[in-house]
């Protein structure tokens, strides 16, 4: 079709036998393979689907493996004792193998074609539990490259939507009527930005047009769900590219409205601050190092917190109460847009509250600060500020770096030296002893 959209009328299956695709069972996790074969042996259809197939086709090692089947969630649960049913809006089964979770979803049909589906008057889907067959399920997928099905029965790949062609041309294209699909779930605008960033794909012009037109509907999405989408954008190894997509399509305003305003005001130092933090996060993830969402949320909100704190200080409020009040105000505003769970909000605030303390490297307090469990994150944050343009922080940033490399006694000596300077060594005064009484000697004439 000239507009690039896909409808039920255009669905024609192209089946690629094992000899015509690179997906191998040896590259699929053992647990996912167990699930596929048990469903098949029980008489159900069993397909690997979604990002797992897409990534295998692109030579990327998948992080997750999802399964689609004609078995109902209850039938899946009865087949796997190590499973549980989850979700209300979209009910499915999680098969648990320790920490490894294989998600098993029943083939979906159009939400309006039977019981189990519910939508608002605007068209946004509230419940999506109408079941169908594989062809129905294809139309419930979001993007073509996420709608490839690997059939465990004969190891073939089934493509109804030209996904293979889109993979070759690096194109991200929405399935179905773009206007309807973005209305059903406005979060697809963020998913489009994320996949374009992750895969380095171009968004199809027709998909792009409706993405821009329907982005405003993100204002209707609960903050908790936007938090989950923010994590996927910023903590899956392609945060820098995702940030570029958010800026390109003016989507950042729905996740971090205060940050978006500052960036649109042209504050280049703040932009460098964010980009450096995102780059560092991507490097840590690719090096299999841990990351904490508290850090990036602290980065996005810090300039507003600090500016507000400075304003309060000019009105006579002392440093720490001012910073505490500023944090309360900015976080409260943020929670209307993107939720921040307490387990991340607390360390985020601790990072902020330690910034003034890092300005003081004198005396016992400096040594005590090194023992804080939040020191490392606050130190990294402080160094990031220095690298991004706050040049006055660089000497202290260097000092805190050097002090960490020393053993405990060397730290004490360094802090003492930096606090009091080199003190000249005093000569010991020799005490004049008084002569002992009694027990004379020859000198005083006592014999």
URMO-V669113 format. One record per residue. N is the residue number from 0. RES is the residue in three letters. SS is DSSP state (a for helix, b for strand, c for the rest). NEAR is the number of other C-alpha atoms within 8 Angstrom. D_FIRST is the distance of its C-alpha to the first C-alpha in Angstrom with 2 decimals. Layout:
# URMO-V669113
n: {N,N}
res: {RES,RES}
ss: {SS,SS}
near: {NEAR,NEAR}
d_first: {D_FIRST,D_FIRST}
This chain:
# URMO-V669113
n: {0,1,2,3,4,5,6,7,8,9,10,11,12,13,14,15,16,17,18,19,20,21,22,23,24,25,26,27,28,29,30,31,32,33,34,35,36,37,38,39,40,41,42,43,44,45,46,47,48,49,50,51,52,53,54,55,56,57,58,59,60,61,62,63,64,65,66,67,68,69,70,71,72,73,74,75,76,77,78,79,80,81,82,83,84,85,86,87,88,89,90,91,92,93,94,95,96,97,98,99,100,101,102,103,104,105,106,107,108,109,110,111,112,113,114,115,116,117,118,119,120,121,122,123,124,125,126,127,128,129,130,131,132,133,134,135,136,137,138,139,140,141,142,143,144,145,146,147,148,149,150,151,152,153,154,155,156,157,158,159,160,161,162,163,164,165,166,167,168,169,170,171,172,173,174,175,176,177,178,179,180,181,182,183,184,185,186,187,188,189,190,191,192,193,194,195,196,197,198,199,200,201,202,203,204,205,206,207,208,209,210,211,212,213,214,215,216,217,218,219,220,221,222,223,224,225,226,227,228,229,230,231,232,233,234,235,236,237,238,239,240,241,242,243,244,245,246,247,248,249,250,251,252,253,254,255,256,257,258,259,260,261,262,263,264,265,266,267,268,269,270,271,272,273,274,275,276,277,278,279,280,281,282,283,284,285,286,287,288,289,290,291,292,293,294,295,296,297,298,299,300,301,302,303,304,305,306,307,308,309,310,311,312,313,314,315,316,317,318,319,320,321,322,323,324,325,326,327,328,329,330,331,332,333,334,335,336,337,338,339,340,341,342,343,344,345,346,347,348,349,350,351,352,353,354,355,356,357,358,359,360,361,362,363,364,365,366,367,368,369,370,371,372,373,374,375,376,377,378,379,380,381,382,383,384,385,386,387,388,389,390,391,392,393,394,395,396,397,398,399,400,401,402,403,404,405,406,407,408,409,410,411,412,413,414,415,416,417,418,419,420,421,422,423,424,425,426,427,428,429,430,431,432,433,434,435,436,437,438,439,440,441,442,443,444,445,446}
res: {UNK,UNK,UNK,UNK,UNK,UNK,UNK,UNK,UNK,UNK,UNK,UNK,UNK,UNK,UNK,UNK,UNK,UNK,UNK,UNK,UNK,UNK,UNK,UNK,UNK,UNK,UNK,UNK,UNK,UNK,UNK,UNK,UNK,UNK,UNK,UNK,UNK,UNK,UNK,UNK,UNK,UNK,UNK,UNK,UNK,UNK,UNK,UNK,UNK,UNK,UNK,UNK,UNK,UNK,UNK,UNK,UNK,UNK,UNK,UNK,UNK,UNK,UNK,UNK,UNK,UNK,UNK,UNK,UNK,UNK,UNK,UNK,UNK,UNK,UNK,UNK,UNK,UNK,UNK,UNK,UNK,UNK,UNK,UNK,UNK,UNK,UNK,UNK,UNK,UNK,UNK,UNK,UNK,UNK,UNK,UNK,UNK,UNK,UNK,UNK,UNK,UNK,UNK,UNK,UNK,UNK,UNK,UNK,UNK,UNK,UNK,UNK,UNK,UNK,UNK,UNK,UNK,UNK,UNK,UNK,UNK,UNK,UNK,UNK,UNK,UNK,UNK,UNK,UNK,UNK,UNK,UNK,UNK,UNK,UNK,UNK,UNK,UNK,UNK,UNK,UNK,UNK,UNK,UNK,UNK,UNK,UNK,UNK,UNK,UNK,UNK,UNK,UNK,UNK,UNK,UNK,UNK,UNK,UNK,UNK,UNK,UNK,UNK,UNK,UNK,UNK,UNK,UNK,UNK,UNK,UNK,UNK,UNK,UNK,UNK,UNK,UNK,UNK,UNK,UNK,UNK,UNK,UNK,UNK,UNK,UNK,UNK,UNK,UNK,UNK,UNK,UNK,UNK,UNK,UNK,UNK,UNK,UNK,UNK,UNK,UNK,UNK,UNK,UNK,UNK,UNK,UNK,UNK,UNK,UNK,UNK,UNK,UNK,UNK,UNK,UNK,UNK,UNK,UNK,UNK,UNK,UNK,UNK,UNK,UNK,UNK,UNK,UNK,UNK,UNK,UNK,UNK,UNK,UNK,UNK,UNK,UNK,UNK,UNK,UNK,UNK,UNK,UNK,UNK,UNK,UNK,UNK,UNK,UNK,UNK,UNK,UNK,UNK,UNK,UNK,UNK,UNK,UNK,UNK,UNK,UNK,UNK,UNK,UNK,UNK,UNK,UNK,UNK,UNK,UNK,UNK,UNK,UNK,UNK,UNK,UNK,UNK,UNK,UNK,UNK,UNK,UNK,UNK,UNK,UNK,UNK,UNK,UNK,UNK,UNK,UNK,UNK,UNK,UNK,UNK,UNK,UNK,UNK,UNK,UNK,UNK,UNK,UNK,UNK,UNK,UNK,UNK,UNK,UNK,UNK,UNK,UNK,UNK,UNK,UNK,UNK,UNK,UNK,UNK,UNK,UNK,UNK,UNK,UNK,UNK,UNK,UNK,UNK,UNK,UNK,UNK,UNK,UNK,UNK,UNK,UNK,UNK,UNK,UNK,UNK,UNK,UNK,UNK,UNK,UNK,UNK,UNK,UNK,UNK,UNK,UNK,UNK,UNK,UNK,UNK,UNK,UNK,UNK,UNK,UNK,UNK,UNK,UNK,UNK,UNK,UNK,UNK,UNK,UNK,UNK,UNK,UNK,UNK,UNK,UNK,UNK,UNK,UNK,UNK,UNK,UNK,UNK,UNK,UNK,UNK,UNK,UNK,UNK,UNK,UNK,UNK,UNK,UNK,UNK,UNK,UNK,UNK,UNK,UNK,UNK,UNK,UNK,UNK,UNK,UNK,UNK,UNK,UNK,UNK,UNK,UNK,UNK,UNK,UNK,UNK,UNK,UNK,UNK,UNK,UNK,UNK,UNK,UNK,UNK,UNK,UNK,UNK,UNK,UNK,UNK,UNK,UNK,UNK,UNK,UNK,UNK,UNK,UNK,UNK,UNK,UNK,UNK,UNK,UNK,UNK,UNK,UNK}
ss: {c,c,c,c,c,c,c,a,a,a,c,c,c,b,b,b,c,a,a,a,c,c,c,c,a,a,a,c,c,a,a,a,a,a,a,a,a,a,a,a,a,c,c,c,c,b,b,b,b,c,a,a,a,a,a,a,a,c,c,c,c,c,c,c,c,b,b,b,b,c,c,c,a,a,a,a,a,a,a,c,c,c,b,b,b,b,c,c,c,c,c,b,b,b,b,b,b,c,c,b,b,b,b,b,b,b,c,b,c,c,c,c,c,c,c,c,b,b,b,c,c,c,c,c,b,b,b,b,c,c,b,c,c,a,a,a,a,a,a,a,c,c,b,a,a,a,c,b,b,b,b,c,c,c,c,b,b,b,b,c,c,c,a,a,a,a,a,a,a,c,b,b,c,b,c,c,c,a,a,a,a,a,a,a,c,c,c,a,a,a,a,a,a,a,a,a,a,a,a,c,c,b,b,c,a,a,a,a,a,a,a,a,a,a,a,a,a,a,a,a,c,c,a,a,a,a,a,a,a,a,a,a,a,a,c,c,c,c,a,a,a,a,a,a,a,a,a,a,c,c,c,a,a,a,c,c,a,a,a,a,a,a,a,a,c,c,c,a,a,a,a,a,a,a,a,a,a,a,a,a,a,a,a,a,a,a,c,c,c,c,c,c,a,a,a,a,a,a,a,a,a,a,a,a,a,a,a,a,a,a,a,a,a,a,c,c,c,c,a,a,a,a,a,a,a,a,a,a,a,a,a,a,a,a,a,c,c,c,c,c,c,a,a,a,a,a,a,a,a,a,a,a,a,c,c,c,a,a,a,c,c,c,a,a,a,a,a,a,a,a,c,c,c,c,a,a,a,a,a,a,a,a,a,a,a,a,a,c,c,c,a,a,a,a,a,a,a,a,a,a,a,a,a,a,c,c,c,a,a,a,a,a,a,a,a,a,a,a,a,a,c,c,c,c,c,c,c,c,c,c,c,c,c,c,c,c,c,c,c,c,c,c,c,c,c,c,c}
near: {5,4,5,8,13,12,10,7,4,6,10,6,8,7,8,11,10,11,6,6,9,8,9,6,6,5,8,9,8,6,9,12,10,8,10,13,10,8,14,12,7,6,6,10,9,15,12,15,15,12,12,13,14,11,11,13,10,7,6,7,7,9,5,7,14,14,14,12,14,12,10,8,13,8,8,13,12,7,7,8,6,7,11,8,11,8,7,6,8,8,12,12,14,12,13,10,9,5,5,7,9,15,11,14,12,12,13,14,13,10,14,8,8,8,7,9,14,10,12,8,5,6,9,11,12,9,12,13,12,14,8,10,10,9,8,12,12,9,13,9,10,11,10,15,14,13,15,15,12,12,12,12,7,7,9,12,13,12,14,13,11,8,13,8,7,13,10,7,6,10,11,15,13,14,15,11,10,12,8,9,14,14,12,10,9,15,11,10,11,11,9,10,11,12,11,14,12,10,7,8,11,8,11,11,6,10,11,9,8,11,10,8,7,12,10,6,9,9,7,5,10,7,11,9,9,14,12,8,11,9,10,9,12,13,13,10,10,12,14,11,9,15,11,8,12,12,9,7,7,7,11,11,11,9,11,12,11,10,11,10,9,10,11,7,6,6,9,7,8,11,9,10,13,10,9,10,11,12,10,8,12,14,9,11,13,8,6,6,7,6,9,7,9,10,12,10,9,12,12,10,11,9,9,10,12,10,8,10,13,9,8,11,11,7,6,6,9,7,9,7,8,13,14,9,9,13,10,8,8,11,8,8,8,12,10,8,14,13,11,9,6,6,6,11,10,8,10,12,10,10,15,11,11,10,10,8,8,11,8,7,11,10,9,7,8,12,11,8,9,8,7,7,5,9,12,7,9,13,11,8,11,12,11,11,11,13,9,11,9,9,7,6,12,11,7,10,12,8,8,10,8,8,9,9,6,9,7,6,7,8,12,9,8,9,14,11,9,8,9,7,7,5,5,4,4,4,4,4,4,4,4,4,4,4,4,5,5,4,6,9,8,7,5,6,7,8,5}
d_first: {0.00,3.79,5.56,5.32,6.52,7.62,9.59,12.40,10.89,8.54,11.70,13.33,16.27,17.11,20.81,22.55,26.30,28.88,29.35,25.79,25.75,28.42,28.93,32.56,34.66,37.20,34.91,34.36,37.17,39.88,39.59,35.88,36.65,39.49,37.28,34.67,37.42,39.38,36.43,35.71,39.43,39.64,37.07,34.04,30.64,30.62,27.84,27.89,24.81,23.48,24.99,27.56,25.23,23.14,26.42,27.88,24.96,25.64,29.37,30.21,32.82,31.44,33.63,32.54,31.47,29.76,29.80,27.75,29.48,29.90,33.44,34.15,35.60,39.02,38.75,37.84,40.85,43.16,42.07,42.70,45.95,44.90,42.00,41.56,39.08,37.69,35.54,35.45,32.02,30.53,33.19,33.37,36.06,37.50,39.38,42.06,43.64,45.93,43.83,40.79,38.42,35.75,33.33,32.43,29.85,29.33,25.84,24.52,22.87,21.66,24.74,25.06,25.27,28.84,31.92,31.80,29.08,29.94,28.22,29.61,29.02,26.78,24.47,25.80,26.46,30.16,30.24,27.65,29.67,27.95,27.73,25.45,24.34,22.35,19.02,19.84,20.85,17.59,16.06,19.20,18.73,17.77,16.01,14.33,17.36,19.64,18.26,19.87,22.69,25.82,27.65,31.40,32.15,31.00,29.89,26.34,23.18,20.43,16.81,14.30,11.61,11.59,14.49,16.43,14.09,14.05,17.82,18.28,16.56,18.29,15.31,15.67,12.57,13.10,12.17,11.39,11.79,13.40,15.99,17.11,17.32,19.38,21.47,22.22,23.56,24.03,25.41,21.90,22.19,25.16,23.60,20.77,23.62,25.58,23.08,22.12,25.89,26.79,24.26,24.25,20.44,18.44,16.48,12.81,13.04,11.19,13.42,16.27,16.19,16.70,19.09,21.32,21.26,22.20,24.65,27.55,27.13,28.68,31.95,31.82,31.68,35.13,36.86,37.46,33.79,33.18,36.08,34.43,31.25,33.54,35.22,32.03,31.13,34.65,36.25,33.97,34.73,32.16,33.71,33.92,30.23,29.40,31.78,29.96,26.65,28.57,30.05,26.89,25.13,28.48,28.56,32.12,33.59,32.59,34.38,37.29,37.69,41.12,40.02,37.01,39.41,41.79,39.14,37.87,41.55,41.44,43.79,43.30,45.90,44.11,40.80,42.67,44.23,40.92,39.28,42.39,42.46,38.83,39.49,42.62,40.84,38.19,41.08,42.95,40.05,39.38,43.14,43.12,45.34,45.37,43.85,44.63,42.24,45.39,45.58,42.19,42.59,46.02,44.53,41.97,44.66,47.79,47.92,47.82,50.43,52.71,52.48,53.36,56.18,57.58,57.59,59.52,61.96,62.67,63.73,66.20,64.35,65.16,62.57,61.72,61.76,59.59,57.05,57.12,56.57,53.77,52.01,52.42,50.87,47.87,47.03,47.36,44.83,42.41,42.62,40.98,37.76,37.83,40.43,42.85,44.66,48.42,48.46,46.61,48.03,51.61,51.32,49.21,52.10,54.63,52.95,53.28,56.87,57.97,56.87,60.14,62.17,60.81,62.36,65.78,66.83,70.54,72.86,72.42,69.33,67.32,68.32,67.55,64.04,63.30,63.96,61.34,58.53,56.06,57.62,55.14,52.06,53.96,55.18,51.67,50.57,53.61,52.92,49.30,50.65,53.03,50.40,48.04,50.58,53.50,55.90,58.99,57.92,57.88,61.62,61.48,58.28,60.14,63.20,61.37,59.72,63.12,64.95,62.61,63.56,67.26,69.31,70.85,74.16,72.51,70.40,73.54,75.22,72.27,71.97,75.75,75.76,72.88,74.45,78.06,78.12,80.55,83.87,87.04,88.85,92.03,95.34,96.89,100.06,103.09,104.95,108.72,110.33,113.43,116.41,116.94,119.93,122.64,122.87,124.40,124.26,126.43,124.86,125.76,129.13,128.56,129.96}
